[in-house]
Amino acid sequence: MSNIEWILIIITIFLVILLFRYIQLKKQIRNLADQVNELNSGNSQQMLDISLIDKDLERLAGILNQYNIRQRQAVAGVLRNEEYLKESVANISHDLRTPLPI
């Protein structure tokens, strides 16, 4: 075999490996997008899967998980504040209806 044939074989192998890697990354991005979509629609309470092949995608999933945790904490805080406000209004209402002793 000539040098050109060897170079073509090496380039072909390299391109096949590159194509395989590209397909893997696309599959992981699609999977991550589906998981985020499930979280946004409220159909899932699970954290995003961060056992990914690509380190950058793994980092992105970790950041999205942190954002999700902060969002849940913010919603819980709002619900606590609403409950406190309801209790305060009920107490004030009770105090206004209760006659003062003379």
Backbone as a ProteinNet text record, in pm:
[ID]
protein_1_A
[PRIMARY]
MSNIEWILIIITIFLVILLFRYIQLKKQIRNLADQVNELNSGNSQQMLDISLIDKDLERLAGILNQYNIRQRQAVAGVLRNEEYLKESVANISHDLRTPLPI
[TERTIARY]
83.8	0	88.6	42.1	119.4	88.1	168.9	151.2	17.1	-30.1	-158.8	-272.8	-266.1	-370.7	-372.4	-254.2	-246.3	-303.2	-271.4	-322.9	-474.7	-527.5	-673	-740.3	-677.9	-732.8	-732	-624.8	-614.9	-717.8	-731	-830.4	-971.8	-998.7	-1130.9	-1159.9	-1063.3	-1081.1	-1104.7	-1026.9	-1044	-1183.5	-1232.4	-1364.9	-1475.8	-1457.7	-1555.8	-1560.7	-1444.6	-1439	-1503.3	-1474.5	-1531.3	-1683.8	-1731.8	-1875.6	-1942.6	-1880.4	-1934.1	-1942.4	-1839.2	-1837.9	-1947.1	-1963.9	-2067.4	-2206.5	-2231	-2361.1	-2384.8	-2281.9	-2295.1	-2330.8	-2262	-2288.5	-2430.6	-2473.9	-2610.3	-2712.9	-2688.5	-2780.4	-2786.2	-2671.5	-2668.7	-2736.3	-2716.1	-2781.5	-2932.8	-2977	-3121	-3177.3	-3105	-3147.7	-3155.6	-3054.4	-3052.1	-3166.9	-3193.2	-3304.3	-3437.6	-3454.2	-3577.4	-3594.4	-3485.3	-3492.4	-3529.7	-3470.1	-3502.7	-3648.4	-3694.7	-3834.3	-3928.6	-3894.8	-3976.2	-3979.7	-3865.6	-3861.3	-3948.1	-3937.3	-4013.5	-4163.3	-4203.4	-4346.5	-4403.1	-4315.6	-4361.6	-4389.2	-4352.6	-4376.8	-4271.5	-4164.9	-4056.4	-4001.9	-3962.8	-3897.5	-3751.3	-3705.9	-3569.4	-3470.6	-3350.3	-3242.1	-3194.5	-3123.8	-3072.6	-2961.1	-2956.4	-2852.1	-2721.6	-2619.7	-2492	-2382.8	-2420.1	-2320	-2306.8	-2252.2	-2239.9	-2095.4	-2078.7	-1944.8	-1867.7	-1934.3	-1868.8	-1865.7	-1749.3	-1732.5	-1806.3	-1812.8	-1884	-2034.9	-2088.5	-2230.4	-2257.2	-2163.9	-2176.4	-2177.8	-2092.8	-2088.6	-2219.3	-2270.5	-2397.7	-2511.2	-2515.6	-2619.7	-2607.3	-2486.3	-2465.8	-2515.5	-2487.2	-2533.6	-2686.1	-2745.8	-2892.3	-2953.5	-2886.4	-2934.2	-2929.8	-2821.9	-2811.9	-2921.7	-2949.3	-3056.7	-3191	-3213.3	-3337.8	-3354.2	-3246.4	-3251.9	-3288.1	-3225.6	-3255.6	-3400.3	-3451.5	-3590.9	-3685	-3656.4	-3740.4	-3736.4	-3617.4	-3605.4	-3681.8	-3678.3	-3750.8	-3901.1	-3950.6	-4094.2	-4133.4	-4051.3	-4080.3	-4082.6	-3991.9	-3988.9	-4113.9	-4157.5	-4280	-4399.6	-4406.7	-4518.5	-4516.9	-4397.3	-4387.2	-4433	-4390.8	-4430.5	-4580.8	-4639.2	-4784.2	-4857.5	-4809.2	-4871.8	-4859.4	-4743.4	-4723.2	-4817.5	-4832.8	-4921.3	-5066.5	-5108.6	-5245.1	-5269.6	-5173.3	-5187	-5192.1	-5110.9	-5110.1	-5243.2	-5296	-5425.2	-5535.1	-5531.7	-5632.5	-5622.9	-5503.1	-5485.3	-5533.7	-5499.6	-5543.4	-5695	-5752.5	-5898.5	-5963.6	-5909.1	-5962.7	-5953.5	-5838.5	-5820.8	-5918.4	-5948.8	-6042	-6185.7	-6219.8	-6356.4	-6376.7	-6268.5	-6279.7	-6295.7	-6405.8	-6423.8	-6321.8	-6281.4	-6186.4	-6262.2	-6203.5	-6271	-6265	-6373	-6378	-6360
-117.6	0	124.4	221.6	345.6	435.4	536.6	630.7	701.2	732	800.9	711.3	583.5	490.9	483.2	480.5	477.2	605.4	715.7	844	847.7	798.9	794.7	701.6	590.3	497	562	627.7	693.6	805.8	884	992.1	934.8	826.8	764	713.6	649.2	601	718.6	824.1	943.4	1002.8	1010.2	1064.8	976.6	846.6	755.8	774.9	786.6	809.7	944.1	1045.2	1177.6	1175.4	1104.6	1092.2	1019.3	914.4	840.8	931.2	1009	1102.9	1208.3	1258.7	1358	1301.3	1180.8	1116.4	1097	1058.2	1042.5	1174.7	1281.1	1412.6	1459.3	1440	1478.8	1401.7	1274.4	1192.4	1242.5	1276	1326	1462	1548.6	1679.6	1662.3	1573.3	1545.6	1491	1401	1343.4	1450.8	1536.8	1645.1	1742.8	1773.8	1863.5	1801.7	1671.9	1604.2	1610.7	1592.1	1598.1	1738.3	1841.1	1978.8	2008.7	1959.7	1978.9	1914.4	1796.2	1728.9	1810.2	1866.4	1950.7	2074.6	2139	2261.3	2236.9	2122.2	2092.4	2043.7	2016.7	1971.7	1823	1749.5	1605.2	1525.7	1591.7	1520.8	1606.4	1540.9	1608.7	1566.3	1481	1430.2	1534.1	1524	1608.5	1554.6	1639.6	1598.6	1496.4	1402.2	1299.9	1364.9	1357.3	1420.8	1317.8	1195.4	1094.6	1091.5	1198.2	1214	1191.9	1165.5	1140.6	1271.8	1374.6	1502.8	1585.4	1632.8	1708.4	1841.4	1905.7	2032.7	2012.7	1905.6	1875.6	1838.1	1767.7	1731.1	1856.8	1951.2	2078.8	2155.1	2158.1	2225	2162.3	2030.5	1961.6	1995.6	2004.7	2041.9	2183.4	2276.1	2414.3	2419.9	2345.5	2341.8	2280.2	2181.2	2122.3	2224.9	2302.7	2406.9	2510.5	2548.4	2643.2	2585.6	2458.7	2392	2390.9	2364.4	2363.8	2502.7	2606.6	2743.5	2781	2736.7	2764.5	2697.2	2573.1	2502.1	2571.3	2616.5	2686.4	2819	2888.7	3015.3	2992.4	2888.9	2857.6	2819.7	2740.7	2701.9	2825.2	2919.5	3043	3126.6	3135.9	3210.7	3145	3013.2	2943.5	2964.8	2963.1	2990.1	3131.6	3227.9	3366.6	3385.8	3319.2	3326.6	3271.2	3159.1	3098.7	3192.1	3253.7	3347.6	3467.5	3517.2	3630.1	3592.8	3474.3	3429.1	3420.6	3366	3356.6	3495.2	3587.6	3723.2	3793.1	3780.1	3841.4	3779.5	3648.7	3583.1	3632.1	3647.6	3697.5	3841.7	3924.5	4064.5	4071.6	3991.2	3988.4	3945.6	3845.6	3798.9	3907.8	3977.4	4084.7	4199.6	4229.6	4338.2	4301.7	4174.7	4132.2	4111.5	4091.6	4067.7	4202.3	4220.4	4348.4	4362.3	4484.5	4513.7	4519.1	4462.4	4470.3	4614.4	4657.7	4793.9	4792.7
0	0	0	-70.1	-77.5	42.8	53.6	164	158.5	40.1	24.3	71.6	43.5	88.9	241.5	302.8	449.6	510.2	450.3	499.2	486.9	375.9	357.1	459.3	488.1	587.4	725.8	759.9	890.3	901	795.4	795.6	806.8	737.6	744.2	885.3	946.7	1084.6	1178.7	1162.6	1244.5	1227.6	1105.1	1079	1138.1	1133	1192	1344.1	1406.2	1551.3	1584.7	1507.2	1528.1	1510.9	1411.5	1389.5	1506.3	1554.8	1669.1	1792.3	1816.4	1930.4	1916.3	1795.6	1767.8	1795.8	1754.1	1776.5	1925.9	2000.5	2145.5	2212.1	2173	2231.3	2200.3	2077.2	2039.8	2122.2	2144.4	2223.1	2367.2	2424.4	2561.5	2572.9	2475.5	2476.3	2467.3	2382.1	2368.9	2500	2564.5	2691.8	2799.8	2805.6	2903.3	2878.5	2753.8	2719.3	2761	2741.2	2783.4	2934.5	3008.7	3154.6	3202.2	3140.6	3177.4	3144.4	3032.2	2993	3094.6	3142.9	3245.1	3374	3412.5	3531.7	3515.1	3399.4	3374.6	3370.4	3321.9	3312.6	3445.7	3542.3	3673.3	3679.5	3577.3	3574.5	3650.5	3691.4	3757.7	3870.8	3978.2	4090	4101	4010.6	4015.8	3965.8	4017.5	3969.8	3834.8	3761.6	3631.2	3648	3555.9	3556	3512.2	3597.7	3563.9	3535.7	3512.5	3476.8	3324.7	3271.9	3127.9	3084.9	2958.3	2904.5	2891	2844.8	2821.2	2949.5	2987.4	3112.4	3108.7	2992.4	2982.4	3001.4	2944.7	2965.7	3110.9	3170.6	3311.9	3399	3367.6	3440.9	3422.3	3299.6	3272.4	3352	3356.9	3434	3582.2	3633.3	3773	3802	3711.2	3727.1	3722.5	3631	3623.3	3749	3806.5	3932.1	4045.1	4051.3	4153.9	4136.4	4012.5	3984.3	4028.3	4000.2	4038.5	4190.5	4262.5	4409.4	4460.7	4404.9	4448.5	4418.3	4304.5	4270.4	4369.5	4404.3	4502	4637.8	4678.6	4806.2	4803.3	4690.6	4678.4	4687.3	4621	4626.6	4768.6	4834.8	4973.7	5063.3	5041.6	5119.7	5097.3	4974.6	4944.1	5012.2	5006.9	5071.4	5222.6	5283.3	5427	5459.5	5378	5400.3	5383.3	5286.9	5267.7	5389.8	5441.8	5560.1	5680.8	5697.3	5807.1	5792.2	5671.1	5645.8	5675.8	5635.4	5663.5	5813.7	5885.9	6031.3	6095	6046.7	6101.1	6076.2	5956	5924.2	6009.4	6028.4	6112.1	6256.3	6307.1	6444.1	6458	6360.7	6364.7	6354.8	6267.9	6253.7	6383.9	6448.8	6576.1	6681.6	6685.3	6782	6758.5	6632.5	6602.5	6640.2	6631.4	6664.8	6814.3	6885.3	7029.4	7101.9	7178.1	7247.9	7361.9	7382.4	7489.1	7622.5	7727.5	7857.1	7911.1	7970.8	8023.9	8172.7
[MASK]
++++++++++++++++++++++++++++++++++++++++++++++++++++++++++++++++++++++++++++++++++++++++++++++++++++++

